[in-house]
Amino acid sequence: MDKAINIVSVAVIVILLLAFLSEKFFPIEGLELFYEKKFYLAIIYLILRVSRIYILKKTK
């Protein structure tokens, strides 16, 4: 479970990084709504990291 959370959280970080770079340097037409919803991806990332810590503590 821990490995799956790590993979998903890395994927979310990569998506956030690409969205930030895309918005600032080469905006893509049609992704305006996605650019506005980046905050929700950041919240999902934080939830994943906190749940990973909880799972690690629970299994010890």
C-alpha positions in Angstrom: 0.0 0.0 0.0 2.9 2.3 0.8 4.5 1.8 -2.6 1.2 2.6 -4.4 0.7 5.8 -2.4 4.3 6.8 -3.2 3.7 6.2 -7.0 0.4 8.2 -7.0 1.9 11.1 -5.0 4.9 11.3 -7.4 2.5 11.3 -10.3 0.4 14.1 -8.7 3.6 16.2 -8.1 4.7 15.7 -11.7 1.2 16.8 -13.0 1.3 19.8 -10.7 4.8 20.7 -11.9 3.9 20.3 -15.6 0.7 22.4 -15.0 2.7 25.2 -13.4 5.3 25.2 -16.1 2.7 25.0 -18.8 0.6 27.8 -17.4 3.6 30.2 -16.9 5.7 29.5 -20.0 3.6 27.8 -22.7 -0.1 28.1 -22.0 -2.2 25.5 -23.8 -5.5 26.6 -25.1 -8.4 24.6 -23.5 -6.6 23.8 -20.2 -7.8 27.0 -18.4 -10.1 25.0 -16.1 -7.3 22.6 -15.2 -5.1 25.6 -14.4 -7.8 26.9 -12.0 -8.1 23.5 -10.3 -4.4 23.0 -9.5 -5.2 23.8 -5.8 -7.3 20.6 -5.6 -4.4 18.5 -6.8 -2.2 20.0 -4.2 -4.8 19.1 -1.5 -4.9 15.5 -2.9 -1.1 15.4 -2.7 -1.2 16.4 1.0 -3.8 13.9 1.8 -1.8 11.1 0.1 1.3 12.1 2.1 -0.5 12.2 5.4 -2.2 8.9 4.8 1.2 7.4 4.0 2.5 8.5 7.3 -0.6 7.2 9.1 -0.2 3.8 7.3 3.5 3.6 8.2 2.7 4.3 11.9 -0.2 1.8 11.9 1.9 -1.1 10.5 4.7 -0.6 13.1 
